[in-house]
Amino acid sequence: MHLSPTMQKYVLHWGEMGTRWGVNRTVAQIHALLFLANAPLPAEDIAETLGVARSNVSTSLKELQSWGLVRISHLAGDRRDHFVALQDVWEIFRVIMEGRKRREIDPTLTVLRDCAMNANNDVDLEAATRAKMEQVLAFMEMLSATYEDYKRLPPATLKRMLKMGGTVAKFLGTDDKDGN
């Protein structure tokens, strides 16, 4: 597949951003390439287009499939697997957020809850330290609950909410007396 200069810039930047988000550069570049592609691509074309090893492409495609961001597609008359990325940006965002919650937030909540239970019996734990741990747990639980509420909203509603931006904050005011 031929990449125009703009496509190449997009794919390279997506790879750079991926590394900042904790995603392997090649995984992110393949995701960007498949997102921009207007037809499913076989692994060989992906490897050739990006100039990476075929084995690296295979591993990266498996990771993207495990996230639910890429799926296999078959073309009539071609026995190879072809790959296509999700095309709806709202669905991509939802899938990534769900995956990150499952891989990062949920295990953290489990440990924080365990620490909260153990804190009551830990005689060496100062009250101020216990309070800090409780604050983090409360914050993470609120964040998780908010995500659960928002993930059920249709994309059109989320889009309207995002467009409202600071309008909601102005409506609610800045009264933050209790810090919660």
Secondary structure, DSSP 8 states (H G I E B T S, - for coil): ----HHHHHHHHHHHHHHHHTT--HHHHHHHHHHHH-SS-EEHHHHHHHHT--HHHHHHHHHHHHHHTSEEEEEETTEEEEEEEE---HHHHHHHHHHHHIIIIIHHHHHHHHHHHHHHTT-TTS-HHHHHHHHHHHHHHHHHHHHHHHHHTS-HHHHHHHHHHTHHHHHHH-S--SS--
